[in-house]
Amino acid sequence: MAKKTTSESDETRLKKKLAAKSIGDKDTKESEALRSLKKRLRRVQRKRRTLALRKKNSASKKTAAPAAK
């Protein structure tokens, strides 16, 4: 069985979870959960930024190559 795709991205889903959990009281277990959510969110954001940068760099090289010939 295939995993169902959601209409929202991982980043938005993690942001919603983080906002919902940060409202509660500050317990040690909750702070650990918040920390892991923040780490996952940062990882997703970093992945998105690197992919965008990689696409930008490859696009500029593709347009510059035919013009040089």
Secondary structure, 3 states (H helix, E strand, C coil): CCCCCCCCCHHHHHHHHHHHHHCCCCCHHHHHHHHHHHHHHHHHHHHHHHHHHHHHHHHHHHHHHHHHC
